[in-house]
Amino acid sequence: MVIPDFHIHTPFCGHAGGEIQQYVAAARGLGMPEMGFADHLPLFHLTDPSLTMGREDLPLYVERVRQLQAANPGFPVRLGIEADYIVQHLDDVAKALASYPFDYVYGSVHFIGDWGIDQSRFKYEFERRDINEVYEVYFEHVAAAARTGLFDIMTHLDVVKKYGHRPTKDMTAVYDGVGGVLAKSNVAIELNSSGLRRPVREIYPGLELLKIMRAHAVPITFGSDAHNPDQVGRDFSLLLRHARAAGYTDYVTFAGRERVPRPL
């Protein structure tokens, strides 16, 4: 079974390689029924060309994806975006998202305050903080992001574990609370294979957390978080096995911000 990859970046973000059309060729070569780009929306609380595209690049990104859509008739190339949850800039994010006809919007939590939790240059911060509190605050941010109504999917749901830091107490109640919020907010989650390429060596989200999401009937999508063409669809057989182990029998894709159910 070939499932579509909806989390593909482009060189616009400043930390991805290859040419944008190579990502489409890779997806088509794997026999995917469709694919979706979801590059990083520009940040509004800082400017760092190594993290996201600049604000002047956003219309160029949209236009380039549209060109690829026109160049690939019969093969859906979806226009997505990955937007950070930064509470002080939700109005800016909302305005940017409303300016373009995105097929879907990923929500991500990369920052707790000014701390970029998944950036290797700041991973020392984990040693200075209470890991249980870090997890609790991180998932509070995830829930708050879902409540905004800005996002269709929350990506790499437990990226806080990226460098292998684990809570020392039971987080079941925290995870259950997040699942309830996602379900009530009508927000899906993504099974993301990039964790297998990170120090944690584990799919996002882990099976325990994914089973809780399934119990709340939170829908799933699939993404490689590809930053090079050869990462498109990477480890998707493992994602499929992961989804089924959690009890999922279907997944969703998106077009025009509307869910499209698909069987697994």
C-alpha positions in Angstrom: 0.0 0.0 0.0 1.4 3.4 -1.0 0.3 6.3 1.2 0.8 10.0 0.4 3.4 12.2 2.0 1.9 15.5 3.1 4.9 16.9 4.9 7.5 17.9 2.4 9.8 21.0 2.6 11.5 23.0 -0.1 14.8 24.9 -0.4 12.8 28.1 0.4 13.1 27.2 4.1 16.8 27.7 4.1 17.7 24.2 5.5 16.4 21.8 2.7 18.4 20.6 -0.3 17.6 19.6 -3.8 15.3 21.3 -6.3 11.6 21.6 -5.6 10.6 19.6 -8.7 12.8 16.7 -7.5 10.5 16.2 -4.5 7.5 15.8 -6.9 9.5 13.4 -9.0 10.4 11.4 -5.9 6.7 11.1 -4.8 5.6 10.1 -8.3 8.4 7.6 -8.5 7.2 5.9 -5.4 3.7 5.6 -6.8 2.1 7.9 -4.4 -1.5 8.9 -5.2 -0.8 12.5 -4.2 1.6 14.6 -2.2 1.8 17.9 -0.4 4.3 20.5 0.3 4.3 22.0 3.8 7.2 24.4 4.1 7.7 26.7 7.1 5.6 29.8 7.3 7.9 32.8 8.1 8.3 33.5 11.8 7.0 36.7 13.1 8.9 36.9 16.4 12.4 36.5 14.9 14.2 36.5 11.6 16.4 33.5 11.0 16.9 32.4 7.3 18.2 29.0 8.6 14.8 28.2 10.1 12.2 29.5 7.7 11.7 31.3 4.5 11.6 35.1 4.6 8.3 36.9 4.4 9.2 38.0 0.9 9.5 34.4 -0.1 6.1 33.3 0.9 4.3 34.4 -2.4 7.2 32.8 -4.4 6.7 29.5 -2.6 3.0 29.6 -3.3 3.6 30.4 -7.0 6.2 27.7 -7.4 3.9 25.0 -6.0 1.1 26.3 -8.3 3.5 25.9 -11.2 4.2 22.3 -10.2 0.4 21.6 -9.9 0.0 22.9 -13.5 3.0 20.8 -14.6 1.6 17.6 -13.1 -2.0 17.1 -14.4 -3.6 14.1 -12.9 -1.2 14.0 -9.9 -2.5 16.1 -7.0 0.3 18.4 -5.6 -1.2 20.0 -2.5 -0.3 23.4 -1.2 0.3 23.2 2.5 2.2 25.2 5.1 3.7 24.6 8.5 3.0 27.4 10.9 4.5 27.8 14.3 2.3 28.4 17.4 3.6 31.7 18.8 0.9 33.1 21.1 2.0 36.7 20.7 1.7 36.5 16.9 -1.5 34.6 16.3 -3.0 37.5 14.4 0.0 37.7 12.1 -0.2 34.0 11.4 -4.0 34.2 10.8 -3.5 37.0 8.3 -0.8 35.2 6.4 -2.8 31.9 6.3 -5.9 33.8 5.0 -3.9 35.3 2.2 -3.3 32.1 0.2 -5.5 29.1 -0.8 -3.8 26.5 1.3 -5.1 22.9 1.1 -4.1 22.3 4.7 -2.1 23.9 7.6 0.2 22.1 9.9 0.5 23.5 13.4 3.8 23.0 15.2 5.3 23.9 18.5 9.0 24.5 18.2 9.3 27.2 20.9 8.6 27.4 24.6 9.0 31.1 25.2 12.2 32.1 23.4 13.6 28.5 23.7 13.8 26.7 20.4 13.3 23.2 21.9 14.2 21.2 18.8 17.3 23.2 17.8 20.6 21.4 18.6 22.3 24.7 19.6 19.8 25.0 22.5 19.5 21.4 23.6 21.7 22.2 26.7 18.6 23.9 28.0 17.0 20.5 28.7 19.7 19.9 31.4 18.8 23.1 33.1 15.1 22.5 33.4 12.7 20.0 35.1 11.9 17.6 32.3 8.4 16.8 33.6 7.6 20.5 33.6 9.0 20.9 30.1 6.7 18.1 28.8 3.7 19.6 30.6 4.3 23.1 29.2 5.0 21.8 25.8 1.7 19.9 25.6 -0.1 22.9 27.1 1.2 24.7 24.0 0.0 21.9 21.7 -3.5 22.0 23.2 -3.6 25.8 23.0 -2.5 25.7 19.4 -5.4 23.3 18.6 -7.9 25.5 20.2 -7.0 28.5 18.0 -8.8 27.0 15.0 -5.9 28.0 12.8 -4.5 24.5 12.2 -5.9 21.5 10.4 -3.2 19.1 11.7 -0.7 19.1 14.5 2.7 17.9 13.3 5.4 15.8 15.1 3.1 15.7 18.2 5.9 14.8 20.7 8.9 16.5 19.1 9.9 17.5 22.6 11.5 14.0 22.8 13.8 14.7 19.8 17.0 14.5 21.8 16.0 11.5 23.9 14.8 13.4 27.0 11.9 11.5 28.6 9.6 12.4 31.5 10.2 10.7 34.8 6.5 10.6 35.7 3.4 9.2 34.1 2.1 11.6 31.4 -1.1 9.6 30.6 -3.4 12.3 32.0 -1.5 15.0 30.1 -1.7 13.0 26.9 -5.4 12.2 27.5 -6.1 15.9 27.9 -4.5 16.8 24.7 -6.4 14.1 22.9 -9.6 15.5 24.2 -8.7 19.0 23.0 -7.7 17.8 19.5 -10.9 15.8 19.1 -13.1 18.7 20.3 -11.2 21.2 18.1 -11.5 19.0 15.0 -7.7 18.8 14.5 -5.9 15.8 13.1 -2.4 14.7 13.9 0.5 13.5 11.8 2.5 10.3 11.9 5.9 11.7 11.2 8.9 9.5 10.3 11.6 12.1 10.8 12.0 11.1 14.5 13.6 7.9 13.2 16.3 10.1 11.8 16.8 12.1 15.0 18.7 11.1 18.2 15.5 9.7 19.7 15.2 7.2 16.9 11.4 6.9 17.2 8.4 7.9 15.2 6.4 11.0 16.2 4.2 10.3 18.1 5.2 7.3 20.1 2.9 4.3 20.3 1.6 5.0 23.8 0.6 8.6 22.8 -0.8 7.5 19.5 -3.1 4.9 21.1 -4.5 7.7 23.3 -5.1 9.8 20.2 -6.9 6.8 18.6 -9.1 6.4 21.7 -10.2 10.0 21.1 -10.8 9.3 17.4 -8.3 11.9 16.4 -7.6 11.4 12.6 -4.1 10.9 11.2 -2.1 11.9 8.2 1.4 10.8 7.2 4.5 12.9 6.6 8.2 12.3 6.2 9.2 15.9 7.0 11.5 15.6 4.0 14.2 18.1 3.7 15.9 16.3 0.8 14.2 14.5 -2.2 15.5 11.1 -1.1 13.6 11.5 2.2 10.2 11.6 0.5 8.2 8.7 1.8 11.1 7.6 4.0 10.1 4.7 6.4 6.4 4.9 5.4 6.1 1.1 5.8 6.9 1.6 9.5 4.4 4.5 9.8 1.7 2.3 8.3 2.6 -0.5 10.8 2.6 2.0 13.6 -0.8 3.3 12.7 -2.3 -0.1 12.6 -0.7 -1.1 15.9 -2.5 1.8 17.5 -5.8 0.6 16.0 -6.3 3.0 13.1 -8.1 1.7 10.1 -8.2 4.9 8.1 -6.5 8.2 7.6 -7.2 11.6 6.0 -5.9 13.7 3.3 -6.8 17.4 2.6 -7.9 19.5 -0.3 -9.1 23.1 0.2 -8.9 22.8 4.0 -11.4 19.9 3.8 -10.7 16.4 5.1 -10.8 13.5 2.6 -11.1 10.1 4.4 -9.1 7.2 3.1 -8.9 3.5 4.2 -5.7 2.0 5.5 
